[in-house]
């Protein structure tokens, strides 16, 4: 080492090794559109839920401060050194991720599922929820997606203990276990995953921590999804009935998605549920998310949870709020759904 270089203080690194197992097919692919385990989607997933963990303790309106901390921890190419926030214009991630294998997917075909809709509007459930990665009722656009149960790997993580923002990483892992999905059409329940050993309880809590909740109308004051909404009846989380396989849960979730999309269409608020709007050419990420879980008896159920936000593409905030109120009421009225505390 050059004598003029400053001596750098050794950094204490925290490490975790977690087995990742999918409960539904995951559309993770390489440049050839072939299914394959890869680290970038998991880094993206960690950053997404790290933001939610950060917002639990901070004002979501201060998103610029959040981005600065995120950039320093996960790497960036956009912080402005002229503002004194960093000494360089780009930096590598301080969070290290490694998979013990980059195996290819094993799923060769999607199983048959019950259709949603009637007559000419009938469509296979897996196609309705997976349009894009799923090409038709019998074809996959991606060769060999990652199959549920069979495909699993160990994800190794390391991050600095003393870096600002690093305290939210462990919490983010707990939230991923509870609510995380990854890959194409993941907000529709594809790529539902679980981590072993579990970072925390099913609710993403543990060690006295509960859910990342905020009143849903307050959440709509912000343009990014930073919390799960709640109303006078509790968290905006609904649970389906228990089923013996993931395919039956996907069928139920497809029925719910179609009904919700139809309600938004009738209200002329298609953009709030990620439906294309004629003449506008804009879509926004769906605030209403799905995940498939597995309980201690190896039975499956789905959860539907609302992470409200109001991106700029949604032009009429009051109409959007009325639409979401009706969607909540619709979900509460379904006999096959029940409010879930986690």
PEWO-V925851 format. One line per field, one symbol per residue. phi: phi as a letter, one per 30 degrees, with the letter a starting at -180 (. if undefined). A space follows every 50 residues. Layout:
phi: ???
//
This chain:
phi: .dddddddddcdccbbbbdcbdcbecccbcdcicdadbdedddddddedd ddddddcbdddddddddddddddcjabbdcddcidacbdaadddccbbcd acdddcdcadddbddcibhdddbeeddddbekdcdadbbcdcdhedddid cabcccbbaddcdejdddddddddddedbdbbjdhddcjdidbbcbdeda dedicjhiccddcbeddddddbcbdbaddbbdcjddbbcdddbdbdddde dddddddddddddddddhbeddcicdceicibbbeddcccbcbbcdcicc acbcbccdabdedddcdddddddddddeddddddddcbdcdb
//
